[in-house]
Amino acid sequence: DIVMTQTPLSLSVTPGQPASISCKSSQSLLHSDGKTYLYWYLQKPGQSPQLLIYEVSNRFSGVPDRFSGSGSGTDFTLKISRVEAEDVGVYYCMQSIQLPPLTFGGGTKVEIK
Amino acid sequence: EVQLVQSGAEVKKPGATVKISCKVSGYTFTDYYMHWVQQAPGKGLEWMGLVDPEDGETIYAEKFQGRVTITADTSTDTAYMELSSLRSEDTAVYYCATIQSWGQGTLVTVSS
């Protein structure tokens, strides 16, 4: 199984300040088709997860441009350039290059100071 | 607009079976795998398995193999997840999801 390790576990951010979350995979997520199958989701309190970023760095439809993803191979980062109150929740990275099983990181809880 | 609408909350006794539905709209059902994900109270996301609605092929996580059955009905654009031999540890919210979109979740409570 591919293990996804997220850090930090939690983050307290002042509105308007940047935030960064790391996700490391135990194996490369680069497929022979040239795509890297790494996704980022946000689960707001009481809601279902919502897709933010697909294939490392592509913002999903409707996602604000303050969210950006980067990385390659086994090391990935989600950045929020200026955190807003609506960004609170738990962020998860996920890999789909190898299944079963599809695996998620443990989550990073973001709260506002 | 893509929508995945799941059936309502369930309360089951240990040993019972639960079957949850997920009706999709706004996209071609057979274009995307349908995944099912478990989230225990206060915990993270755990993948249970998927179905390819195009041909009904399934892949299950080892943890749930033998207890979970995922199916897809293309006549109604609905996916189903059945979990048997329920135990207290199966108390959780269950989500259907494509990679892009998730259902609202179904709470299953297992209690005697």
Interface residues (C-beta under 8 A of the other chain):
Chain A: Y39 S48 P49 Q50 L51 Y54 F60 V90 Y92 M94 S96 L99 P100 P101 L102 T103 F104 G105 G106 G107
Chain B: H35 G44 L45 E46 W47 G49 L50 I59 Y60 A61 E62 K63 Y95 A97 I99 Q100 S101 W102 G103 Q104 G105
